[in-house]
């Protein structure tokens, strides 16, 4: 606030205020100005914070809308694919053909099929 004021300018303002208001009222005026500046800073910080919240809220809403549109598109595609697949006639299933004939079961010396021999 006083960045552009030098030491000489600031001293001149203090002397001028002392002459205008007197030594008794100057501390009271200083406190009042300090409280006013404090309230102004607090109000500007609150305004800035609420503005930032609103901007963040708007960005969240736009992202939410984009996501919901994408979800709707995916649902539409899913429904379209499921109706397409239900419209097609399924091909009849062919029975599995063995690629090679099965080997005959081995027979033991007594002619029993598949039983282990006792030795």
Backbone torsions as a table, in degrees:
resi	resn	phi	psi	omega
1	UNK	NA	-46.5	-179.5
2	UNK	-99.9	24.8	-176.5
3	UNK	-65.6	-32.7	-178.1
4	UNK	-87.8	-8.8	179.2
5	UNK	-89.4	133.8	175.7
6	UNK	-89.3	-179.2	-179.4
7	UNK	-64.8	-39.5	-178.3
8	UNK	-67.6	-41.1	179.1
9	UNK	-64.7	-41.9	179.7
10	UNK	-64.2	-41.5	178.4
11	UNK	-64.1	-41.0	179.0
12	UNK	-62.7	-41.3	178.0
13	UNK	-64.6	-40.2	178.6
14	UNK	-65.0	-42.2	179.0
15	UNK	-65.5	-41.0	179.1
16	UNK	-63.6	-43.2	178.3
17	UNK	-64.7	-38.6	179.1
18	UNK	-63.9	-40.3	179.3
19	UNK	-70.1	-37.9	-177.5
20	UNK	-74.5	-44.2	-172.4
21	UNK	-101.8	-19.2	179.8
22	UNK	88.0	162.5	-176.0
23	UNK	-71.1	-22.1	-178.2
24	UNK	-80.0	-38.0	-176.4
25	UNK	-87.5	-17.4	-176.1
26	UNK	-60.9	-44.6	177.1
27	UNK	-63.2	-38.0	178.8
28	UNK	-65.4	-43.9	178.3
29	UNK	-63.3	-39.4	177.9
30	UNK	-61.6	-44.9	178.0
31	UNK	-63.1	-42.7	-180.0
32	UNK	-63.3	-44.3	177.6
33	UNK	-63.9	-39.6	178.6
34	UNK	-63.1	-44.4	178.0
35	UNK	-64.2	-40.2	179.2
36	UNK	-63.7	-44.7	177.5
37	UNK	-64.1	-38.5	178.1
38	UNK	-62.9	-45.1	177.8
39	UNK	-63.6	-39.8	178.6
40	UNK	-63.1	-44.3	178.5
41	UNK	-62.5	-44.4	-180.0
42	UNK	-62.0	-44.7	179.8
43	UNK	-64.9	-40.9	179.7
44	UNK	-68.1	-37.1	176.1
45	UNK	-65.9	-40.8	176.7
46	UNK	-63.6	-41.5	178.5
47	UNK	-63.3	-44.3	179.6
48	UNK	-62.3	-43.1	179.9
49	UNK	-65.0	-42.2	179.7
50	UNK	-67.8	-36.7	176.9
51	UNK	-64.1	-43.5	177.6
52	UNK	-63.9	-39.1	177.3
53	UNK	-62.1	-43.3	179.4
54	UNK	-63.2	-42.2	178.4
55	UNK	-63.7	-44.0	177.5
56	UNK	-63.1	-40.8	179.3
57	UNK	-63.0	-41.6	178.1
58	UNK	-64.3	-39.7	179.2
59	UNK	-68.0	-36.8	177.3
60	UNK	-66.0	-40.5	178.5
61	UNK	-63.6	-41.2	-179.7
62	UNK	-66.7	-39.0	177.2
63	UNK	-66.0	-40.1	178.6
64	UNK	-61.9	-43.4	178.7
65	UNK	-63.1	-41.2	178.2
66	UNK	-63.1	-42.5	-179.9
67	UNK	-66.1	-42.5	-179.4
68	UNK	-66.7	-35.3	175.8
69	UNK	-65.1	-40.7	178.9
70	UNK	-65.3	-41.6	178.5
71	UNK	-63.5	-42.0	177.7
72	UNK	-61.8	-42.2	178.7
73	UNK	-63.4	-41.4	179.0
74	UNK	-64.7	-41.0	178.0
75	UNK	-63.3	-42.6	179.0
76	UNK	-62.0	-43.2	178.4
77	UNK	-63.8	-40.0	179.8
78	UNK	-64.2	-43.5	178.6
79	UNK	-65.2	-41.4	-179.9
80	UNK	-63.2	-42.3	179.5
81	UNK	-66.8	-39.2	-179.1
82	UNK	-68.9	-36.2	177.7
83	UNK	-72.0	-33.4	175.9
84	UNK	-64.0	-45.1	-177.7
85	UNK	-69.3	-28.9	178.8
86	UNK	-78.2	-22.6	178.7
87	UNK	-76.7	-31.1	-179.1
88	UNK	-69.6	141.0	174.8
89	UNK	-78.5	126.3	179.0
90	UNK	-68.8	142.4	178.4
91	UNK	-70.7	139.0	178.4
92	UNK	-66.1	140.4	-178.2
93	UNK	-76.4	132.1	178.1
94	UNK	-89.4	141.1	176.6
95	UNK	-67.6	144.9	-178.8
96	UNK	-69.6	127.5	178.1
97	UNK	-96.6	131.9	178.3
98	UNK	-68.9	140.0	-178.0
99	UNK	-77.9	-32.4	177.9
100	UNK	-135.2	147.7	178.4
101	UNK	-67.3	147.8	-179.5
102	UNK	-69.3	145.1	179.3
103	UNK	-76.7	143.6	177.7
104	UNK	-67.6	150.6	-179.9
105	UNK	-67.1	144.3	-179.3
106	UNK	-75.8	144.8	178.9
107	UNK	-112.3	143.2	179.1
108	UNK	-85.6	-175.1	-179.0
109	UNK	-66.7	-26.5	179.9
110	UNK	-89.3	-3.3	179.3
111	UNK	88.6	8.0	177.9
112	UNK	-80.9	136.8	-177.0
113	UNK	-91.2	126.7	170.4
114	UNK	69.1	5.1	179.0
115	UNK	-96.7	141.3	179.1
116	UNK	-71.7	148.9	178.6
117	UNK	-87.5	145.1	172.7
118	UNK	-93.1	132.4	-179.2
119	UNK	-103.0	NA	NA
